[in-house]
Amino acid sequence: MPSPMVLDDTLTTYAQLIAPDWMAILKEAHSVAPVVEVGTLAGKYMRFDSRQAFVIPDTRRGVGGETQVAQWAGELVPFILDPNALKIPIDLEIEVPLAGRTSDKIREVKTRTLLCQSANAFSAATFRRVKAAVAATAGKGKWSSATVDPLDEIEEGIEAVEKRTGLTPNTVTVSKTMWRRIKKHPKVIARFPGKSNAITPQLVAEEIGDSDVRLEVVSGRGFEQSGLGGAAGAETVPFLGDTCLVHYRDTMPSQYSPGFCATLAYDSAMLEGVYSYTSPDGAVEFLRVKWAFDIVTQSALLAYRIDLN
């Protein structure tokens, strides 16, 4: 009989100690789809037309007349969180005896791998869903051309969202590939005389948004599981790809608040602990983590996408 799965306090504590190693990947995903703790596996969230906050109603009321009703374009739609889990084996009859006094290190290094791969899976899924929520703008992203100013196109994106919703995007999320194109582009360098070697995301954000916009560079990369044993020369690819997202991120996200995308999660901690159990024959111990989430689009109107061409 296999042993029951139990929370491993020692490895859970270890996971918290090494959190910087794997939480950075999750935080990048949360930058485009903030976590909203819902405390349930199924429920409803608000999908809405964010223009509703900028309707100018006629509020005049005649004698004995009815009070006008504010226009509401929101819609409650159902969600079901997707269950996810990952485990990693430790051979108790081979790996542990060979490790001797350092057998605890095997459990630690496998926990690190387990958490990093889980974070990769979550982040990759998030960016896939977010990119699918809004189409790339046609004719944009030709940033290899010396005549196309990347910052002009980002500013166009900010204005486009403002015009169709009334809300000003407060976040520009780019992959490292896109960031390198931005900071090395002659049109961008020309905007910062004498600072060609000191162009930072903060400097660019101040240029395009008057301190109201954050420019965030995401570095998460990976390859599919087959990459480990696949063709020689397999290379990791950015989770975000060659994409720039101009979007509005709610500062206090909830399943009913305005924003581009959100991560609905049972628990805001996402990966709440490391569990362990043994195989039926007692020869293998498995370490396991689990999480449940759903990436939802609250308003696609609040995003503008540029893909590198």
ROVO-150706 format. One record per atom (N, C-alpha, C, CB): x, y, z. Coordinates in steps of 0.001 Angstrom, whole numbers, padded with zeros to 6 digits, always signed. Glycine has a CB too. Layout:
% ROVO-150706
XYZ
...
END
This chain:
% ROVO-150706
+000839-001196+000000
+000000+000000+000000
+000883+001258+000000
-000954-000001+001231
+000520+002262-000822
+001273+003513-000777
+000968+004258+000513
+000945+004396-001998
+001929+005043+000979
+001675+005847+002174
+000776+007014+001788
+003009+006356+002813
-000013+007536+002724
-000879+008681+002411
-000044+009920+002105
-001844+008969+003582
-000568+010777+001247
+000141+012013+000908
-000016+013010+002049
-000390+012616-000426
+001102+013514+002540
+001072+014452+003670
+001930+015663+003343
+001567+013770+004979
+001618+016761+003995
+002410+017971+003835
+003762+017762+004493
+001684+019201+004437
+004834+017992+003747
+006183+017840+004277
+006639+019203+004810
+007171+017295+003177
+006619+019357+006111
+006937+020659+006726
+008364+021092+006424
+006729+020597+008241
+009300+020149+006436
+010713+020493+006208
+010914+021038+004808
+011615+019269+006427
+010355+020347+003802
+010539+020799+002422
+009699+022037+002113
+010183+019677+001452
+008581+022180+002785
+007785+023392+002597
+008554+024600+003120
+006415+023270+003309
+009206+024438+004259
+010050+025517+004801
+011208+025808+003858
+010588+025143+006201
+011818+024748+003321
+012913+024925+002371
+012425+025674+001128
+013512+023558+001975
+011227+025341+000663
+010662+026005-000514
+010513+027504-000274
+009301+025389-000877
+010133+027877+000944
+009998+029288+001277
+011354+029984+001311
+009294+029448+002618
+012384+029255+001752
+013730+029836+001818
+014300+030107+000434
+014664+028912+002585
+013963+029257-000534
+014492+029440-001893
+013471+030120-002797
+014901+028088-002494
+012446+030716-002208
+011383+031351-002993
+011895+032306-004070
+010463+032097-002076
+012965+033104-003801
+013443+033998-004863
+013808+033275-006156
+014639+034763-004376
+014180+031992-006065
+014585+031252-007256
+013422+030973-008192
+015234+029955-006860
+012236+030768-007631
+011103+030404-008481
+009953+031403-008447
+010594+029065-008077
+009873+032226-007401
+008800+033206-007327
+008947+034306-008368
+008753+033811-005950
+010188+034594-008789
+010400+035640-009796
+009650+035312-011081
+011902+035813-010091
+009612+034029-011430
+008916+033606-012645
+007416+033822-012490
+009217+032124-012961
+006881+033481-011317
+005457+033689-011070
+005101+035180-011086
+005057+033066-009728
+005963+036003-010506
+005689+037444-010440
+005609+038059-011831
+006769+038155-009619
+006423+037543-012767
+006354+038057-014132
+004989+037764-014745
+007469+037446-014998
+004498+036556-014501
+003176+036202-015019
+002093+037045-014346
+002896+034699-014805
+002256+037286-013041
+001271+038085-012318
+001263+039545-012781
+001545+038018-010823
+002343+039990-013431
+002391+041379-013889
+001375+041640-014995
+003792+041725-014381
+001014+040607-015750
+000021+040784-016813
-001344+040235-016415
+000493+040105-018089
-001355+039347-015439
-002621+038771-014956
-002533+038654-013439
-002912+037362-015619
-002816+039740-012709
-002684+039741-011249
-003515+038637-010597
-003099+041097-010687
-003004+038115-009481
-003693+037039-008778
-004883+037583-007991
-002725+036306-007839
-006007+036900-008142
-007209+037199-007365
-007597+035919-006638
-008387+037727-008281
-007525+035937-005319
-007896+034759-004534
-009410+034657-004464
-007287+034822-003108
-009962+033533-004956
-011422+033363-004971
-011908+032361-003936
-011877+032924-006344
-011014+031508-003420
-011379+030588-002353
-012389+029528-002732
-011903+031348-001226
-012560+029303-004018
-013501+028286-004492
-013021+027782-005843
-014956+028854-004591
-013434+026594-006215
-013008+026034-007497
-013897+026470-008655
-012990+024527-007417
-015048+027032-008351
-015966+027490-009394
-016767+028675-008875
-016912+026345-009848
-017124+029569-009771
-017881+030750-009376
-018109+031637-010578
-017156+031525-008268
-018191+032945-010344
-018394+033887-011438
-017471+035088-011285
-019858+034342-011493
-017096+035667-012423
-016303+036895-012434
-016964+037880-013386
-014820+036617-012854
-016531+039148-013313
-017148+040183-014121
-016344+040398-015407
-017260+041495-013323
-017023+040196-016521
-016459+040578-017816
-017252+041788-018269
-016523+039394-018880
-016554+042840-018656
-017277+044082-018876
-016679+044917-019991
-017311+044883-017614
-017479+045875-020411
-017046+046892-021365
-016563+048062-020525
-018210+047318-022370
-015254+048264-020463
-014706+049261-019544
-015100+050688-019914
-013203+049149-019507
-015751+050883-021067
-016181+052234-021437
-017323+052737-020558
-016608+052264-022896
-017950+051827-019813
-019132+052209-019045
-018840+053300-018017
-019702+050998-018348
-017590+053367-017535
-017251+054370-016523
-017145+055774-017118
-015941+054000-015842
-017182+055877-018461
-016960+057180-019091
-018166+057657-019897
-015745+057114-019991
-019303+056986-019714
-020537+057453-020335
-020956+058765-019667
-021667+056377-020220
-021411+059727-020471
-021890+060999-019932
-023419+060978-019995
-021295+062229-020732
-024083+060641-018903
-025544+060529-018932
-026234+061885-018788
-026015+059597-017827
-027475+061929-019199
-028307+063106-018974
-028979+062910-017619
-029370+063312-020136
-028518+063623-016613
-029011+063414-015240
-030103+064399-014824
-027862+063516-014269
-030572+065244-015797
-031618+066200-015440
-032918+065469-015106
-031847+067205-016586
-033616+065989-014129
-034863+065357-013686
-035949+066402-013564
-034669+064624-012340
-037051+066176-014264
-038169+067107-014204
-039020+066858-012980
-039017+067001-015457
-039977+067738-012741
-040881+067613-011596
-041654+066299-011699
-041859+068821-011524
-041524+065458-010673
-042219+064182-010657
-041620+063140-011590
-043641+064393-011010
-040505+063505-012247
-039903+062588-013211
-039059+061504-012555
-039059+063357-014183
-038767+060477-013317
-037956+059373-012827
-036471+059749-012811
-038181+058127-013691
-035727+059154-011873
-034272+059305-011844
-033667+058432-012932
-033692+058930-010445
-032760+059009-013690
-032108+058252-014762
-031272+057105-014185
-031218+059183-015616
-031126+056051-014968
-030373+054870-014540
-029004+054863-015204
-031144+053570-014876
-027952+054689-014411
-026602+054621-014965
-026483+053385-015853
-025535+054590-013832
-025785+053537-016963
-025610+052421-017892
-024577+051441-017352
-025188+052931-019283
-024901+050167-017412
-024003+049128-016916
-023837+048069-017990
-024539+048501-015599
-022596+047818-018384
-022340+046868-019473
-021608+045625-018988
-021534+047536-020573
-021544+045457-017679
-020854+044291-017150
-021684+043030-017285
-020492+044512-015706
-020994+041892-017284
-021669+040608-017403
-020988+039598-016492
-021667+040114-018871
-021767+038962-015626
-021214+037913-014772
-021138+036617-015568
-022071+037723-013487
-019935+036082-015679
-019740+034851-016438
-019069+033808-015536
-018883+035115-017720
-019337+032548-015758
-018803+031502-014877
-017329+031201-015109
-019592+030241-015056
-016666+030723-014080
-015299+030224-014201
-015199+028896-013461
-014266+031255-013641
-014298+028064-013922
-013941+026814-013241
-012429+026739-013210
-014562+025551-013959
-011846+026660-012040
-010393+026620-011931
-009852+025297-012463
-009956+026828-010473
-008738+025385-013187
-008092+024182-013719
-007160+023593-012666
-007308+024503-015020
-007353+022330-012267
-006431+021697-011320
-005116+021352-012006
-007061+020428-010711
-004009+021640-011337
-002680+021332-011859
-001847+020684-010758
-001981+022614-012398
-000940+019807-011142
-000059+019166-010161
+001184+018651-010866
-000788+018008-009422
+002258+018496-010108
+003511+017960-010644
+004220+017214-009516
+004424+019104-011235
+004839+016093-009853
+005580+015327-008848
+006956+014976-009379
+004814+014046-008453
+007854+014623-008463
+009200+014220-008838
+009615+013046-007935
+010208+015424-008716
+010237+011996-008492
+010551+010804-007692
+011942+010848-007056
+010439+009570-008555
+012078+010179-005941
+013371+009936-005299
+013459+008436-005035
+013535+010774-003959
+014437+007778-005605
+014588+006339-005424
+015229+006074-004064
+015439+005716-006570
+014441+005507-003168
+014905+005284-001796
+015911+004142-001687
+013725+005001-000899
+015959+003279-002683
+016862+002126-002637
+018167+002371-003390
+016170+000907-003211
+018208+003419-004209
+019426+003680-004985
+019979+005068-004692
+019146+003537-006485
+019177+006106-004961
+019681+007480-004820
+020017+007807-003364
+018647+008483-005354
+019143+007447-002430
+019371+007809-001021
+020592+007091-000438
+018128+007476-000183
+020727+005756-000618
+021929+005090-000088
+023224+005620-000707
+021836+003593-000325
+023196+005902-002005
+024402+006421-002656
+024780+007789-002108
+024198+006503-004169
+023787+008583-001727
+024063+009917-001202
+024588+009886+000223
+022820+010760-001262
+024260+008829+000958
+024757+008708+002329
+024312+009857+003205
+026261+008626+002332
+025280+010511+003829
+024967+011595+004753
+024364+012807+004051
+026211+012008+005499
+024525+012890+002744
+024002+014055+002017
+022637+013774+001382
+024992+014484+000935
+021948+012738+001844
+020666+012383+001226
+019635+013507+001339
+020114+011118+001867
+019740+014322+002396
+018816+015452+002522
+018972+016425+001361
+019044+016182+003846
+020186+016524+000835
+020441+017431-000285
+019721+016967-001547
+021946+017539-000551
+019552+015655-001696
+018805+015141-002854
+017368+015630-002793
+018846+013589-002901
+016760+015554-001630
+015380+016014-001486
+015283+017517-001747
+014846+015680-000082
+016294+018257-001330
+016275+019705-001537
+016429+020067-003017
+017386+020368-000721
+017391+019433-003689
+017612+019783-005089
+016431+019351-005959
+018906+019139-005599
+015793+018236-005583
+014621+017810-006342
+013423+018715-006051
+014274+016350-006015
+013332+019229-004834
+012286+020196-004514
+012468+021466-005324
+012287+020518-003019
+013706+021916-005429
+014000+023120-006228
+013576+022918-007681
+015510+023468-006158
+013930+021757-008248
+013560+021462-009636
+012045+021406-009800
+014185+020135-010086
+011386+020763-008835
+009939+020633-008873
+009258+022000-008882
+009455+019812-007686
+009713+022889-008017
+009106+024208-007908
+009389+025059-009143
+009611+024915-006660
+010610+024993-009642
+010957+025792-010823
+010154+025349-012041
+012460+025686-011119
+010006+024030-012228
+009245+023550-013373
+007758+023860-013220
+009454+022050-013553
+007248+023824-011998
+005851+024186-011764
+005626+025666-012091
+005450+023890-010297
+006561+026505-011648
+006454+027934-011947
+006543+028179-013452
+007556+028722-011214
+007419+027435-014128
+007527+027560-015584
+006210+027198-016259
+008657+026667-016120
+005604+026098-015809
+004339+025648-016402
+003256+026703-016230
+003888+024320-015769
+003181+027281-015027
+002172+028304-014766
+002429+029545-015618
+002155+028676-013273
+003682+030001-015645
+004005+031229-016370
+003771+031073-017869
+005454+031630-016109
+004207+029942-018427
+004016+029712-019859
+002529+029690-020208
+004683+028391-020287
+001722+029034-019362
+000277+028979-019611
-000340+030370-019525
-000410+028034-018609
+000117+031166-018564
-000412+032522-018409
-000163+033357-019651
+000211+033201-017195
+001087+033368-020123
+001408+034203-021276
+000720+033719-022549
+002907+034239-021487
+000519+032391-022673
-000236+031889-023828
-001660+032430-023816
-000255+030348-023835
-002306+032396-022649
-003694+032845-022544
-003795+034358-022746
-004281+032453-021177
-002840+035085-022192
-002871+036541-022300
-002681+036978-023755
-001785+037169-021406
-001746+036350-024445
-001513+036715-025840
-002716+036353-026714
-000249+036022-026367
-003393+035264-026360
-004558+034855-027141
-005740+035805-026942
-004966+033436-026766
-005697+036600-025860
-006818+037475-025531
-006891+038715-026406
-006730+037888-024098
-005776+039090-027025
-005766+040304-027851
-004866+040073-029063
-005279+041544-027026
-005358+040416-030238
-004600+040215-031472
-003530+041287-031632
-005537+040218-032686
-002433+040926-032274
-001382+041897-032558
-001907+042944-033532
-000124+041199-033132
-001512+044178-033333
-001942+045272-034199
-001234+045193-035542
-001673+046632-033533
-002002+045209-036601
-001439+045073-037949
-000524+046241-038285
-002558+044972-038988
+000582+045915-038970
+001486+046948-039463
+002437+047524-038446
+000708+048033-040022
+002403+047009-037216
+003286+047524-036168
+004392+046511-035856
+002477+047851-034887
+005433+046979-035169
+006495+046094-034712
+007672+045941-035652
+005936+044777-034457
+007782+046798-036652
+008930+046721-037562
+010103+047499-036958
+008562+047283-038979
+010529+047024-035793
+011514+047760-035017
+012951+047556-035496
+011411+047362-033584
+013135+046699-036491
+014471+046575-037075
+014731+047703-038070
+014633+045208-037765
+013674+048417-038427
+013804+049552-039337
+014256+050788-038573
+012472+049826-040062
+015233+051466-039116
+015753+052665-038454
+014761+053819-038505
+017065+053089-039092
+013728+053707-039341
+012766+054804-039480
+011543+054639-038579
+012318+054912-040919
+011420+053489-037909
+010271+053233-037042
+010688+053397-035585
+009694+051812-037289
+010072+054350-034918
+010394+054593-033505
+009523+053689-032629
+010180+056102-033130
+010132+052731-031900
+009346+051846-031036
+008513+052601-029999
+010264+050880-030331
+009054+053683-029474
+008326+054420-028441
+007119+055140-029020
+009247+055422-027755
+007217+055573-030277
+006050+056164-030935
+004921+055137-031014
+006419+056676-032355
+005267+053894-031351
+004240+052867-031490
+003638+052506-030133
+004824+051618-032158
+004468+052500-029086
+003936+052231-027744
+003001+053357-027311
+005087+052065-026720
+003385+054595-027610
+002529+055730-027273
+001218+055680-028053
+003259+057048-027554
+001276+055211-029294
+000057+055034-030081
-000860+054016-029401
+000396+054580-031523
-000244+052969-028842
-001025+051963-028129
-001707+052544-026907
-000143+050804-027721
-000984+053376-026161
-001560+054022-024980
-002750+054879-025382
-000502+054880-024251
-002590+055645-026451
-003666+056519-026911
-004860+055711-027416
-003158+057449-028014
-004584+054580-028071
-005668+053758-028607
-006547+053221-027483
-005103+052597-029437
-005922+052754-026392
-006693+052246-025256
-007465+053376-024592
-005768+051558-024234
-006835+054547-024465
-007511+055703-023863
-008755+056083-024653
-006557+056901-023781
-008628+056087-025982
-009745+056515-026822
-010917+055556-026747
-009294+056654-028258
-010652+054257-026648
-011765+053313-026691
-012315+052949-025320
-011336+052071-027391
-011604+053329-024242
-012099+052986-022907
-012164+054159-021942
-011240+051930-022318
-011326+055163-022134
-011237+056253-021166
-010195+056005-020099
-012569+056474-020519
-009735+054766-019973
-008695+054432-018996
-007318+054512-019648
-008929+053020-018406
-006346+054995-018897
-004975+055097-019401
-004187+053867-019001
-004286+056371-018873
-003609+053136-019950
-002782+051980-019590
-001680+052395-018628
-002173+051330-020849
-001435+051562-017637
-000402+051893-016652
+000777+050927-016681
-001001+051909-015268
+000754+049964-017614
+001823+048972-017673
+002164+048638-019124
+001419+047695-016912
+003450+048595-019394
+003952+048102-020687
+004837+046906-020371
+004751+049229-021496
+004456+045743-020854
+005195+044513-020580
+005876+044052-021858
+004257+043405-020024
+007188+043876-021802
+007938+043456-022984
+008863+042302-022621
+008747+044637-023573
+009155+041459-023610
+010153+040409-023426
+011538+041033-023528
+009975+039268-024475
+012543+040280-023117
+013910+040792-023212
+014295+041078-024660
+014894+039797-022596
+013783+040255-025576
+014074+040473-026993
+013587+041844-027434
+013427+039378-027854
+012358+042165-027048
+011791+043461-027421
+012523+044601-026719
+010295+043508-027082
+012903+044384-025454
+013599+045439-024718
+014940+045754-025369
+013805+045029-023251
+015658+044730-025807
+016943+044977-026474
+016753+045791-027745
+017643+043652-026802
+015682+045494-028480
+015395+046274-029694
+015102+047727-029334
+014199+045664-030467
+014387+047923-028225
+014035+049286-027825
+015276+050094-027450
+013055+049257-026650
+016073+049564-026521
+017165+050381-025980
+018312+050598-026965
+017704+049740-024733
+018393+049749-027998
+019463+049906-028994
+019002+050610-030267
+020028+048553-029352
+017716+050958-030328
+017189+051573-031551
+017684+053017-031663
+015634+051529-031564
+018144+053431-032840
+018682+054798-032992
+017660+055885-032662
+019181+054999-034412
+016385+055632-032952
+015366+056634-032642
+015211+056805-031125
+014015+056237-033276
+015339+055701-030392
+015231+055759-028935
+016469+056426-028350
+015046+054345-028340
+017633+056027-028833
+018886+056626-028340
+018871+058142-028541
+020111+056005-029064
+018304+058578-029669
+018261+060012-029966
+017398+060783-028972
+017740+060236-031375
+016482+060094-028310
+015626+060758-027317
+016369+061052-026015
+014405+059896-027022
+017490+060361-025809
+018232+060495-024552
+019689+060857-024836
+018153+059185-023727
+019965+062077-025242
+021337+062488-025560
+022289+062245-024383
+021365+063971-025954
+023416+061613-024674
+024424+061370-023654
+024113+060216-022727
+024611+062586-022854
+023010+059506-022970
+022633+058398-022077
+022489+057083-022824
+021331+058720-021361
+023167+056953-023954
+022987+055748-024776
+023355+054464-024036
+023820+055857-026036
+024252+054571-023069
+024658+053383-022300
+023928+053268-020969
+026155+053412-022049
+022958+054131-020748
+022253+054130-019465
+020744+054223-019655
+022739+055285-018595
+020250+053666-020755
+018814+053668-021004
+018176+052526-020210
+018507+053530-022531
+017298+052855-019314
+016669+051875-018418
+015159+051838-018663
+016970+052217-016927
+014496+050773-018215
+013032+050736-018325
+012369+051939-017659
+012496+049453-017707
+012888+052357-016511
+012300+053498-015814
+012423+054770-016637
+012963+053691-014455
+013582+054957-017274
+013812+056141-018095
+012843+056170-019276
+015267+056176-018595
+012665+055031-019913
+011750+054947-021056
+010310+055146-020596
+011898+053589-021776
+009955+054576-019446
+008591+054728-018935
+008265+056194-018686
+008406+053921-017642
+009207+056943-018139
+008989+058362-017886
+008833+059131-019192
+010143+058942-017068
+009515+058677-020226
+009437+059334-021531
+008065+059141-022170
+010527+058797-022459
+007487+057963-022034
+006230+057669-022726
+004996+057877-021863
+006247+056259-023223
+005177+057947-020539
+003994+057980-019694
+003953+059028-018614
+003840+056709-019076
+004916+059940-018580
+004927+060981-017554
+004776+060404-016151
+003818+061983-017818
+005507+059332-015873
+005547+058663-014564
+004275+057882-014248
+005785+059682-013477
+003308+057865-015159
+002074+057110-014914
+002161+055681-015432
+000894+057813-015559
+003229+055361-016145
+003365+054057-016784
+004595+053334-016260
+003444+054207-018308
+004450+052041-016020
+005591+051186-015667
+005955+050353-016887
+005263+050264-014436
+007242+050288-017193
+007720+049400-018253
+008410+048222-017579
+008695+050146-019250
+007884+047032-017795
+008394+045843-017123
+008936+044859-018152
+007293+045182-016267
+010178+044432-017936
+010837+043485-018831
+010749+042099-018208
+012325+043890-019095
+010137+041159-018906
+010019+039798-018387
+011069+038912-019049
+008593+039233-018628
+011685+038064-018243
+012812+037264-018732
+012540+035769-018726
+014028+037544-017907
+011318+035357-018306
+011007+033932-018237
+011194+033226-019571
+009592+033739-017760
+011902+032098-019536
+012171+031325-020750
+012036+029836-020433
+013594+031646-021317
+011856+029041-021461
+011810+027604-021243
+011604+026866-022542
+010713+027249-020264
+011662+025548-022461
+011301+024725-023602
+010420+023590-023126
+012555+024186-024324
+009698+022997-024075
+008797+021914-023706
+009592+020759-023105
+007986+021436-024930
+008916+019874-022405
+009572+018782-021689
+010472+017960-022600
+008536+017883-021048
+010092+017827-023875
+010890+017045-024819
+012239+017683-025087
+010140+016874-026121
+012388+018965-024709
+013644+019653-024971
+014832+019051-024253
+013520+021075-024591
+014602+018403-023096
+015719+017828-022346
+016356+016666-023094
+015251+017365-020974
+015529+015860-023748
+016078+014703-024446
+015845+014774-025939
+015480+013433-023900
+015505+015955-026419
+015181+016124-027830
+016392+016390-028685
+014208+017234-027999
+016150+017065-029782
+017213+017328-030748
+018326+018156-030124
+016652+018043-031976
+019544+017868-030552
+020692+018639-030071
+020526+020099-030461
+022019+018073-030638
+020941+020980-029571
+020847+022406-029866
+019495+023014-029562
+021168+022638-031289
+018616+022273-028880
+017312+022832-028515
+017525+024073-027660
+016441+021784-027757
+016793+025145-027977
+016978+026407-027279
+015705+026814-026553
+017404+027500-028254
+015894+027497-025428
+014740+028020-024714
+014168+029204-025489
+015123+028437-023267
+012889+029458-025283
+012230+030596-025918
+011517+031404-024838
+011226+030126-027026
+011384+032717-025030
+010695+033545-024031
+009225+033158-023921
+010821+035036-024387
+008709+033129-022708
+007290+032828-022525
+006414+033860-023231
+006943+032776-021032
+006822+035127-023191
+006041+036189-023827
+006300+036250-025327
+006363+037538-023190
+007413+035663-025776
+007738+035733-027196
+008201+037132-027584
+006531+035324-028039
+008150+037426-028867
+008561+038745-029365
+007352+039677-029351
+009167+038642-030806
+006894+039982-028134
+005648+040731-027970
+005807+041866-026971
+004527+039803-027524
+005101+042943-027253
+004981+044073-026330
+003494+044247-026028
+005612+045398-026934
+003138+044250-024753
+001746+044436-024339
+001604+045767-023604
+001274+043259-023438
+000753+046619-024110
+000397+047865-023447
-000972+047613-022807
+000373+049104-024462
-001070+047697-021481
-002322+047297-020852
-002584+048038-019549
-002316+045815-020599
-003836+047949-019112
-004224+048521-017828
-004310+047407-016800
-005575+049280-017934
-003579+047555-015705
-003574+046591-014607
-004180+047255-013380
-002132+046076-014309
-005252+046677-012889
-005911+047248-011725
-005001+047162-010509
-007241+046535-011452
-004936+048247-009737
-004047+048281-008571
-004607+047476-007406
-003809+049719-008132
-005918+047246-007404
-006550+046425-006368
-007445+045398-007072
-007381+047313-005348
-006828+044405-007702
-007596+043481-008538
-008576+042613-007754
-006655+042597-009299
-009710+042369-008368
-010694+041428-007844
-011403+040813-009036
-011711+042126-006866
-012267+039840-008791
-012972+039221-009913
-014079+040118-010458
-013558+037885-009489
-014260+041301-009832
-015282+042233-010286
-014712+043586-010693
-016308+042424-009208
-013393+043730-010719
-012787+045033-010965
-012288+045164-012403
-011640+045265-009994
-012097+046411-012873
-011614+046611-014239
-010151+046223-014369
-011808+048063-014665
-009821+045625-015458
-008453+045219-015729
-008429+044423-017023
-007870+044391-014556
-007251+044210-017574
-007129+043441-018804
-007356+041955-018541
-005754+043664-019438
-006474+041352-017759
-006588+039930-017423
-006376+039737-015922
-005562+039086-018231
-006817+038601-015425
-006621+038265-014012
-006383+036771-013878
-007842+038701-013158
-005627+036404-012838
-005425+035002-012485
-006334+034676-011317
-003930+034705-012135
-007400+033959-011584
-008283+033533-010502
-007673+032280-009878
-009749+033262-011021
-007406+032335-008586
-006736+031222-007911
-007461+030887-006620
-005258+031560-007626
-007460+029612-006301
-008087+029179-005050
-007394+029829-003865
-008045+027643-004918
-006055+029899-003935
-005242+030464-002864
-004242+031419-003491
-004517+029347-002040
-004078+032601-002918
-003164+033591-003489
-001720+033128-003471
-003282+034894-002744
-001391+032166-002591
-000028+031653-002525
+000278+030735-003698
+000196+030915-001215
-000735+030333-004450
-000601+029459-005619
-000066+028078-005236
+000323+030103-006654
+001225+027970-004958
+001812+026687-004564
+001874+026669-003038
+003249+026474-005205
+000889+026026-002411
+000751+026213-000962
+001646+025322-000122
-000654+025978-000567
+002312+024334-000691
+003175+023471+000100
+003713+022314-000715
+002432+022949+001301
+004717+021646-000158
+005312+020471-000789
+004798+019232-000048
+006891+020540-000765
+004208+018303-000777
+003655+017085-000191
+004540+015893-000561
+002192+016855-000671
+004461+014825+000238
+005251+013630-000060
+004437+012373+000219
+006552+013618+000765
+004762+011315-000518
+004162+009999-000297
+005067+008966-000964
+002687+009928-000867
+004895+007714-000620
+005734+006660-001203
+004909+005755-002112
+006405+005826-000093
+005609+005102-003029
+004981+004184-003970
+004471+002939-003233
+005977+003786-005087
+003599+002140-003868
+003053+000943-003200
+004118-000024-002695
+002141+000211-004144
+005249-000130-003421
+006294-001073-002980
+007283-000440-002008
+007049-001613-004185
+007100+000861-001703
+007969+001538-000746
+009346+001879-001271
+008116+000703+000452
+009590+001689-002564
+010928+001924-003116
+011148+003360-003567
+011169+001000-004275
+010065+004071-003827
+010182+005428-004376
+009352+006398-003546
+009729+005464-005859
+009968+007519-003216
+009238+008608-002579
+008929+009655-003645
+010056+009229-001392
+007716+010169-003633
+007337+011222-004557
+007130+012527-003796
+006064+010835-005332
+007685+013593-004339
+007413+014936-003849
+006422+015556-004823
+008734+015802-003721
+005417+016248-004307
+004325+016713-005166
+003860+018109-004760
+003147+015730-005112
+003549+018918-005746
+002923+020220-005498
+001668+020301-006356
+003910+021410-005818
+000731+021139-005941
-000522+021285-006681
-000997+022724-006604
-001603+020328-006133
-001784+023106-007605
-002365+024431-007617
-003571+024410-008542
-001328+025498-008062
-004432+025404-008407
-005617+025506-009249
-005803+026969-009640
-006885+024952-008517
-006007+027222-010933
-006128+028601-011392
-006877+028664-012716
-004744+029243-011533
-007251+029877-013087
-007843+030134-014393
-007451+031553-014796
-009410+029950-014370
-006946+031710-016009
-006609+033035-016529
-007821+033543-017291
-005327+032996-017449
-008389+034654-016842
-009586+035182-017485
-009309+036575-018057
-010762+035232-016483
-010012+036885-019123
-009933+038212-019731
-011123+039019-019237
-009913+038130-021299
-010838+040067-018480
-011925+040899-017967
-012337+041960-018983
-011509+041565-016655
-011356+042501-019722
-011679+043439-020796
-010518+043507-021784
-011992+044849-020225
-010722+042924-022976
-009688+042962-024014
-009487+044378-024549
-010054+042017-025163
-010457+045258-024303
-010334+046647-024741
-009194+047364-024026
-011642+047392-024505
-008762+046801-022891
-007744+047467-022072
-006326+047032-022427
-008002+047194-020607
-006131+046463-023604
-004792+046036-024007
-004559+046329-025480
-004593+044540-023727
-003285+046527-025788
-002841+046799-027150
-001568+045995-027344
-002608+048349-027408
-001535+045171-028377
-000413+044254-028569
+000401+044598-029820
-000923+042822-028662
+001722+044582-029643
+002653+044802-030756
+003572+043587-030841
+003483+046134-030567
+003628+042940-031979
+004549+041812-032198
+005687+042253-033107
+003803+040590-032816
+006881+041753-032808
+008044+042096-033614
+007916+041517-035014
+009326+041595-032948
+008102+042362-036007
+008036+041925-037404
+009384+042105-038084
+006951+042703-038167
END
